[in-house]
Amino acid sequence: MPENPPVAAAFPLDRDAAERMWAAYAEAHPEAAAAGSEYTIEHFGDSPRLADQLLEVVLTGAKRATSELVAEYLLDGGAVPRIGSHWIACDGAGAPRVIIRSIELRIGSFASVDAAFAADEGEDDLSLGSWQREHRRYFTRVSAARGATWTEDDEIVFERFRVVWPPEHAD
């Protein structure tokens, strides 16, 4: 993940367009939508620039995993995702671009990530060393933005996903 300045608040998301995207997906895949009916509308990263960069890696097919601090999910009453849940990933302008479905989740510490997961995140040079360097920066930055100090013992959600909508980007 490239270094990006923190943002003061989450950038706006086009929730109306995201709801329309969900309705189209649910109409085309009613069983999958019913089985994982809860979904979130969000973006990758903590800035519009990073959201665009990471979404581009998803759109090319190279990124099929992500990680986030448990504490970030719990902000504002949120919850950790579950297998089968969906999220609508928006670009840096807040426009919905794809629907992602969680296919594998685990919670662990920073030290528990392995080279295969780092490669599945699809970022930088795909190495574990690069993943560690960039995620130390990211986790430190997002923790500081909420007034906390990150440590490598903090719980992290490691998630693998599939892109399920729209059809031209679906796995």
C-alpha positions as CSV (number, residue, x, y, z in Angstrom):
1,M,0.0,0.0,0.0
2,P,1.5,3.3,-0.9
3,E,1.8,6.0,1.8
4,N,-1.2,8.2,1.8
5,P,-2.1,11.1,4.1
6,P,-4.9,10.2,6.5
7,V,-8.3,11.7,5.9
8,A,-10.2,13.5,8.7
9,A,-13.4,11.6,8.0
10,A,-14.6,8.9,5.8
11,F,-15.2,10.2,2.3
12,P,-18.8,10.2,0.9
13,L,-20.3,7.0,-0.6
14,D,-23.1,7.0,-3.2
15,R,-25.5,4.9,-1.2
16,D,-28.3,5.3,-3.7
17,A,-26.2,3.9,-6.5
18,A,-24.9,1.2,-4.3
19,E,-28.5,0.2,-3.4
20,R,-29.3,0.0,-7.2
21,M,-26.3,-2.2,-7.7
22,W,-27.4,-4.5,-4.9
23,A,-30.9,-4.7,-6.4
24,A,-29.5,-5.7,-9.8
25,Y,-27.3,-8.3,-8.2
26,A,-30.1,-9.7,-6.0
27,E,-32.4,-9.9,-9.1
28,A,-29.7,-11.8,-11.0
29,H,-28.6,-14.0,-8.1
30,P,-31.5,-14.3,-5.7
31,E,-30.2,-17.3,-3.8
32,A,-26.7,-15.9,-3.2
33,A,-28.2,-12.5,-2.1
34,A,-30.7,-14.3,0.2
35,A,-27.9,-16.5,1.7
36,G,-25.7,-13.5,2.4
37,S,-28.3,-10.7,2.6
38,E,-26.3,-8.5,4.9
39,Y,-23.9,-6.2,3.1
40,T,-21.9,-3.1,3.7
41,I,-21.1,-0.2,1.4
42,E,-17.5,0.8,1.8
43,H,-14.1,1.4,0.2
44,F,-10.6,0.0,0.5
45,G,-8.1,2.0,2.4
46,D,-8.3,5.3,4.2
47,S,-8.2,7.9,1.4
48,P,-9.8,8.3,-2.0
49,R,-6.4,7.8,-3.7
50,L,-5.8,4.5,-1.9
51,A,-9.4,3.4,-2.5
52,D,-8.8,3.8,-6.3
53,Q,-5.4,2.1,-6.2
54,L,-6.7,-0.9,-4.4
55,L,-9.9,-1.2,-6.3
56,E,-7.9,-1.2,-9.6
57,V,-5.9,-4.2,-8.3
58,V,-9.3,-5.9,-7.6
59,L,-10.6,-5.1,-11.1
60,T,-7.5,-6.6,-12.7
61,G,-8.1,-9.8,-10.8
62,A,-4.8,-9.6,-8.8
63,K,-6.3,-8.8,-5.4
64,R,-8.6,-11.4,-3.8
65,A,-7.7,-10.8,-0.2
66,T,-7.7,-7.9,2.2
67,S,-7.0,-7.3,5.9
68,E,-8.3,-4.8,8.4
69,L,-8.0,-4.2,12.1
70,V,-10.9,-5.7,14.1
71,A,-11.1,-2.3,15.9
72,E,-11.8,-0.6,12.5
73,Y,-14.8,-2.9,11.9
74,L,-16.2,-2.1,15.4
75,L,-16.3,1.7,14.9
76,D,-19.8,3.1,14.9
77,G,-21.3,-0.2,16.0
78,G,-20.1,-2.2,13.0
79,A,-19.4,-5.9,13.0
80,V,-16.7,-8.2,11.7
81,P,-17.8,-9.7,8.4
82,R,-18.9,-13.4,8.1
83,I,-18.3,-15.9,5.4
84,G,-21.0,-15.4,2.7
85,S,-21.5,-11.7,3.5
86,H,-21.2,-9.1,0.8
87,W,-19.8,-5.7,0.5
88,I,-20.1,-3.1,-2.2
89,A,-16.7,-1.6,-2.9
90,C,-16.7,2.0,-4.0
91,D,-14.0,4.0,-5.7
92,G,-12.3,7.1,-4.4
93,A,-15.2,9.3,-5.6
94,G,-17.7,7.1,-3.7
95,A,-19.2,5.4,-6.7
96,P,-20.0,1.6,-6.3
97,R,-17.9,-0.5,-8.6
98,V,-18.1,-4.1,-7.6
99,I,-19.8,-6.4,-5.1
100,I,-17.5,-8.7,-3.2
101,R,-18.4,-11.8,-1.2
102,S,-16.4,-13.1,1.7
103,I,-15.3,-16.7,1.2
104,E,-12.7,-17.1,3.9
105,L,-12.1,-15.2,7.2
106,R,-9.9,-15.6,10.1
107,I,-8.7,-13.4,12.9
108,G,-5.1,-13.3,13.9
109,S,-2.2,-11.1,14.9
110,F,0.2,-9.3,12.5
111,A,2.7,-12.1,12.9
112,S,0.2,-14.7,11.7
113,V,0.1,-13.5,8.1
114,D,1.9,-15.8,5.6
115,A,3.4,-15.3,2.2
116,A,0.4,-16.8,0.4
117,F,-2.0,-14.3,2.0
118,A,0.4,-11.4,1.2
119,A,0.4,-12.5,-2.4
120,D,-3.4,-12.8,-2.5
121,E,-3.7,-9.2,-1.4
122,G,-2.1,-8.4,-4.8
123,E,-0.3,-5.3,-3.7
124,D,3.3,-4.0,-4.2
125,D,5.7,-6.9,-5.1
126,L,3.4,-9.5,-3.6
127,S,6.0,-10.5,-1.0
128,L,5.5,-11.0,2.7
129,G,8.1,-8.4,3.5
130,S,6.4,-5.8,1.4
131,W,3.0,-6.7,3.0
132,Q,4.5,-6.3,6.5
133,R,6.2,-2.9,5.7
134,E,3.1,-1.3,4.1
135,H,0.6,-2.7,6.6
136,R,2.6,-1.5,9.5
137,R,2.3,2.0,8.0
138,Y,-1.4,1.6,7.3
139,F,-2.4,0.1,10.6
140,T,-0.4,2.7,12.5
141,R,-2.0,5.5,10.4
142,V,-5.6,4.3,10.8
143,S,-5.2,3.6,14.5
144,A,-3.8,7.1,15.1
145,A,-6.7,8.6,13.2
146,R,-9.1,7.2,15.8
147,G,-6.8,8.2,18.7
148,A,-5.3,4.7,19.3
149,T,-1.8,3.3,19.2
150,W,-1.5,0.2,17.0
151,T,0.6,-2.8,18.1
152,E,1.4,-6.0,16.3
153,D,-0.7,-7.9,18.8
154,D,-3.9,-6.1,17.8
155,E,-6.4,-8.4,16.2
156,I,-6.7,-8.3,12.4
157,V,-9.4,-9.8,10.1
158,F,-7.8,-11.6,7.2
159,E,-10.4,-12.0,4.5
160,R,-10.4,-13.7,1.1
161,F,-13.1,-12.8,-1.3
162,R,-14.6,-13.3,-4.7
163,V,-15.9,-10.5,-7.0
164,V,-19.5,-11.5,-7.7
165,W,-20.9,-8.4,-9.5
166,P,-21.1,-6.9,-12.1
167,P,-20.8,-9.7,-14.6
168,E,-17.9,-8.2,-16.5
169,H,-15.8,-8.2,-13.3
170,A,-17.2,-11.4,-11.6
171,D,-14.8,-14.3,-10.9
